[in-house]
Amino acid sequence: MGQLSFYSAEARQPGIGDLAGLLCGPGQAVGFGRGTAARVSVVMADRGRATALAAECGRRGVVAEVATLEERGALVRTAFRADLTRLAAEWLRGGAAKAVPAEFELDGPVLRFWALVSGGWVDSAYALGLDPDAPETHEPLRKALIGSGLPATLVGGPDGGPVLRVIGRRRLGRLAELVGDPPTGVAECTWPAVSPGPPNGR
């Protein structure tokens, strides 16, 4: 349990590298000015979660705006910032195509962002949404989950998009401890736990 606590979201100070969790899901990174600045953004169906994501970014010293999108939820987007260039460079192959960095390791804070951006219950499994436009990231992220002690299955989600499905009390308990308590504004019944919340809370 000591190792588990060491990697949990509450075991260390929040850092800007935690925003990699956006990119594990459907988030995007864009560089600007020949690598002098970059921004990250993600479209989310739930505006409440979008607001919570902006607050989590703020805890890391990154201001993110939340803009309403007609029929698509909300867009969470940072400004172009010099301190995001390293993150963007690690996740962009050739400066454009999204790719998982070599030797990428998942810890609690990054998983927390990933769960916040695109996580949710599908029956008795917790599903972490992937980027449907970057299929080459799916298998590396599945392997990264295995490296974190979270074997997962790549399947289609309820909306048809790809997800990594984590199931089983031990694995779900580990995921719950890694990501910590739900952020303010996020329903507890939609957050990782040993078992799913009430059906009407999903």
N, C-alpha and C positions, 0 to 999 in steps of 0.2 A: 504493500500500500504506500510505502514511502516513495517509490518511483512514480506511482500514479499521481500523488500529490505534487511531486516536483514538476510534472508536465501539465498540471491543471491550469485553468485560466486565472485562478486566484493565487498562483504560486509566485508570480513575478509581476513587475510593474508593466502596465500597458505600453506597447511600442508601436511605431508606425508600420513595422513589418507585419503586424497582425492583420493589416488590410489585405494581405494575400488571400484571406478567407473569401473576400469578394470574388477573387479571380478563380478560386476553386469552383465556385458556382458560375452564374451567368454574367458576372461582372466583367468590365472591360478596362484596359489600360491604354492610354494614348500618350505618345511622346510629343514634344514640341521643341522647336528651336535647336535642332541638332543635339538632342540629349540634354539640354539645359533645364528642362522642366517636363513634368508629366501630370496627368490627372487620372483618377479612377472613377468609374461610374457603374451603376447597376439599375435596372428597371425592376421594381417590386410590385406585386399585385396588392399587397396589404400596406396601406398608408401608415397604419400604426407601427408596423415593423420598420417601415422606411424612416419614420421619425426616431425610433429607437436606434437604428443604424447610424443616423446622423449624430446622435448623442454619444454612441460608442466611438465614433471617429473623433468627436470633440474631446473625449477623454485622452486621446492620443495626440492632441494638439493640432488636429486637422479639421478645419471647418468644412462642412459639407452642406449643400443646400438641398432642399426637398421640393421638387416641382411636380404638380399634378399633371398627369397625362390622361387625355380623354380615352376612356374605355380600357386603359392599360395600367391603371394604378398610379404609381409615383416613380419619378426618376430621382435617385440620390447621386449627387455629383460633387466632386471637389473642384477647387480651382486648379489651374496649372501651378505646380509647386516644384521647387528644386529638390526638396527632400523626398519626392516620390519618384525621382528618376531611376534610382537603383532598383526599386520594386518593379517598375515598368520594364527596365532593361532585362531583368531576370525572367520575366514572363512573356516577353515578345521576341519571337524568333525572326531575325531579319528586320527587326523594328516594326513588324506588322502583325504576323500571325501569332495567336496566343499558344503558348507551350508551357508545360510544367517544367520548372527548373530542374537541372540534373541534381540528383541526391536530395530531392525535396523531402523535408520531414514535417509532419503535422504535429503541432502541440495544441494545448488547450485553447489559448487565445485565438489562434488561426481557426480552429474548429468552431469556436464560439461565433466568429464572424460568418463562417460558412453556414452554420445552423440558422443564424439570424436571417441571412440573405435568402436561403432556399431550402431550409429544413422543414420537415413536417411529418406527422404520423400517417402511415398507410397501413391500416389494420393494426397488427401487432408489431410492425416494424417501423423504425425511424428512417426516413428517406432523406438523403442529402442530394439536392438537385445539382445537375451538371450543366455545362454550357452546350446546348444542342448544336451550336455553330462551330464548336471546336472538339470534334469527336476524338482527335488524337490525344486530348488531355484525359480522357475517361479512364483508360487502363493505368496510366501512371498515378492517378489519384486513388484508384482502387488499391494499388500496391502501397501507396503512402499510408492509407488507412490500415492496411495489414501491418505495416511497420509500427503503427501506434497501438497495436493490439486490438484492432477493430476489423476483422474480416468482414467484407461486405460483398453483396451480389449486385452486378450491374443489370438493371431491368428498366422497363418503361414505366413512368409514373402515371398517376391518374389523368394527367392532362396530355399524356403521350410523350412528354419529354423524358430524357434519360435521368435516372437517379441511381445512387448507390444505397442499397438497402441493408441496414444493420438490424439484426434480430437476435433474440436470446437475452435472458435476464443478465447474464454476466457481461455481455458486450454492451448492452444498453446501460447497465450500471456504470461501466467504465466511461462510456460516452458522456453520461450525465455528470460524472465527477470532473471529467476533463473540461467541459464547457462552463461549469458553474451554474449559479442561479440564473433564471431568465432575466433579461434586461427589463428595466422599467417600461411598462406599456405593452409587454409581450405576455400573453396569457400562459399561465403555468401549464395548462393542459395541452399546449402546442409545443412545449419545449422538451428536449430529451429527458427521459426518466426511465426507471426500470420497467414501467408498464405505461401504455397510452392513457391519456386523459379521457374524460367522458366523450362519447361520440359527437354530442352537440357542440363540443369545444374545439373540434378540429376544423 
